């Protein structure tokens, strides 16, 4: 069973579903490949907490794409992310404070990683594994530039809180300009640069984390 735990302060935007618009929630998202009966048994401790909504159900894999209720339209935001070895009790307490009522952060989310993500499959690509056991993602929506300083301070405080357990980054979650070589070991980075030089020497494809030609 894989879970995500998120604190979400839904903005009062019309594109947000009305049932959650402008409200705050602690959300647990679950993905489980076993039987419905076994999944229900494992989730009994969560259901005993009396959730405001319980939408857990057997569904098609395609439903995973909409599980997080992300809006269809782009939103202006800032974000931070980290792959962590673990979350200590002290860090959890501080994260709960930073993400609590009145927080400038729209989302603070932790996802299980590990398992198969620690094992490189034969013929895997340049980023074959992810270190750590927990992936953190946090963002603050900035519809007004006046809100930007508070969002940046909230993200900075959160990043500092989890820094002692940070073991790397998941490139797909890193949305700020970053030296992409930090995502790879030296040998893999050199190989990527050689591929870039062979197939895109003019650096046409550079909309994501840029790999300069060798």
C-alpha positions in Angstrom: 0.0 0.0 0.0 1.3 3.4 -1.0 0.0 6.6 0.7 0.2 10.3 0.4 -0.5 12.6 3.4 -1.3 16.1 2.5 -2.4 19.3 4.3 -4.3 21.4 1.7 -5.8 24.8 2.1 -7.9 25.0 -1.0 -8.0 28.6 -2.5 -11.5 30.1 -3.1 -11.0 29.9 -6.9 -14.0 29.0 -9.1 -12.0 26.2 -10.8 -11.7 24.4 -7.5 -14.6 21.9 -6.8 -17.3 23.6 -4.7 -17.2 20.9 -2.0 -13.7 21.8 -1.0 -13.4 25.4 -2.3 -12.0 27.8 0.3 -11.6 25.1 2.9 -8.7 23.2 4.6 -8.3 19.5 4.9 -5.9 16.8 5.9 -6.0 14.3 3.1 -4.8 10.7 2.9 -4.5 9.4 -0.7 -4.1 5.6 -1.1 -3.0 3.3 -3.9 -3.3 -0.4 -3.3 -3.0 -3.3 -5.8 -4.5 -6.0 -3.4 -8.1 -7.0 -2.9 -10.7 -4.6 -1.7 -11.2 -6.5 1.5 -7.5 -6.4 2.4 -7.3 -2.7 1.5 -10.3 -2.0 3.8 -8.6 -3.9 6.6 -5.4 -2.0 6.3 -7.3 1.3 6.3 -9.4 0.6 9.4 -7.2 2.8 11.6 -7.6 5.8 9.2 -11.4 5.3 9.0 -11.6 5.2 12.8 -10.5 8.8 12.8 -13.9 9.8 11.3 -12.9 11.4 8.0 -15.1 14.2 6.7 -15.2 12.5 3.3 -14.4 8.9 2.4 -13.9 8.4 -1.3 -11.8 5.2 -1.2 -13.1 2.7 -3.7 -11.9 0.1 -6.2 -11.3 1.9 -9.5 -9.5 1.8 -12.8 -5.8 2.7 -12.9 -6.6 5.8 -15.1 -8.4 7.3 -12.0 -4.9 7.9 -10.4 -4.5 10.8 -12.8 -7.2 12.8 -11.1 -6.8 11.4 -7.5 -5.1 14.6 -6.3 -7.9 16.9 -7.6 -5.4 19.1 -9.3 -7.0 22.0 -11.2 -7.1 21.8 -15.0 -5.9 25.4 -15.5 -2.4 26.7 -14.5 -2.0 28.5 -11.3 0.8 30.9 -10.2 2.7 29.4 -7.4 6.1 28.8 -5.8 7.2 25.4 -4.5 9.9 23.4 -2.7 10.7 19.7 -2.6 13.1 17.1 -1.1 13.6 13.4 -0.9 14.0 12.5 2.7 15.5 9.5 4.6 12.7 9.8 7.2 10.5 12.2 9.1 11.4 12.5 12.7 8.7 13.1 15.4 10.2 16.6 15.9 10.1 17.4 12.2 6.4 16.2 12.0 5.5 18.5 14.9 7.2 21.5 13.2 5.7 20.7 9.8 2.2 20.5 11.4 2.8 24.0 12.8 4.1 25.5 9.6 1.2 24.0 7.6 -1.5 24.8 10.1 -4.3 27.4 10.1 -3.2 30.7 8.6 -0.3 29.1 6.7 0.7 30.8 3.4 1.4 27.3 2.0 -1.4 25.9 0.0 -0.1 22.3 0.0 2.3 20.4 2.2 2.5 16.8 1.0 4.5 13.7 1.9 4.6 10.6 -0.3 5.9 7.1 0.3 8.8 6.2 -1.9 11.4 3.4 -1.6 10.9 -0.2 -2.5 11.2 -0.7 -6.3 12.4 2.9 -6.6 15.6 1.9 -4.8 16.3 -0.8 -7.4 17.6 0.0 -10.9 16.0 -2.2 -13.5 18.1 -3.7 -16.3 18.4 -1.1 -19.1 17.0 1.7 -17.0 17.5 5.3 -18.0 19.7 8.0 -16.6 17.7 8.4 -13.4 17.0 4.8 -12.6 16.4 5.1 -8.8 15.3 7.6 -6.2 17.0 7.8 -2.9 15.2 8.2 0.4 11.9 6.8 1.8 9.7 10.0 1.8 9.1 12.6 -1.0 8.1 16.0 0.2 6.3 18.6 -2.0 5.0 21.9 -0.9 3.6 24.9 -2.8 2.0 28.2 -2.1 -0.4 29.8 -4.7 0.5 33.4 -5.4 -2.4 35.1 -7.2 -1.2 38.5 -6.0 2.5 39.5 -5.9 1.9 41.0 -2.4 1.5 37.4 -1.1 4.9 36.3 -2.5 7.1 37.2 0.5 5.0 35.2 2.9 4.9 32.2 0.6 8.7 32.3 0.1 9.2 32.5 3.9 6.9 29.6 4.5 8.7 27.5 2.0 12.1 28.5 3.4 11.1 27.5 6.9 9.7 24.1 5.7 12.9 23.4 3.7 15.0 24.2 6.7 12.9 21.9 8.9 13.4 18.8 6.8 17.0 19.6 5.7 18.7 17.3 8.2 17.0 14.3 6.6 17.4 15.3 2.9 19.1 12.8 0.7 18.3 14.2 -2.8 15.7 15.6 -5.1 13.1 14.2 -7.5 13.7 16.2 -10.7 10.0 16.2 -11.8 9.1 18.1 -8.6 12.0 20.7 -8.8 10.3 23.7 -10.5 12.8 26.4 -9.8 15.9 27.0 -12.0 18.5 24.5 -10.9 21.8 23.1 -12.0 20.6 19.8 -13.5 23.9 18.1 -12.9 23.0 17.8 -9.3 20.4 15.2 -10.2 23.0 12.7 -11.5 26.3 11.1 -10.8 29.3 12.4 -12.7 29.4 9.5 -15.2 25.7 9.7 -16.0 25.9 13.5 -16.4 28.8 13.2 -18.9 26.8 10.6 -20.9 23.8 12.9 -21.0 25.9 15.7 -22.3 27.4 13.4 -25.0 23.8 12.4 -26.1 22.8 16.1 -26.2 25.8 17.0 -28.3 25.0 14.2 -30.8 21.3 14.7 -31.2 20.6 18.4 -30.1 23.9 20.3 -30.5 22.0 23.6 -31.0 20.2 23.1 -27.6 16.7 23.4 -29.2 15.0 21.3 -26.4 15.6 23.2 -23.2 12.2 23.8 -21.7 12.9 21.7 -18.6 16.1 21.2 -16.6 18.7 22.0 -19.2 21.5 19.6 -20.2 24.1 21.6 -22.1 25.9 19.8 -24.9 29.4 18.4 -24.1 
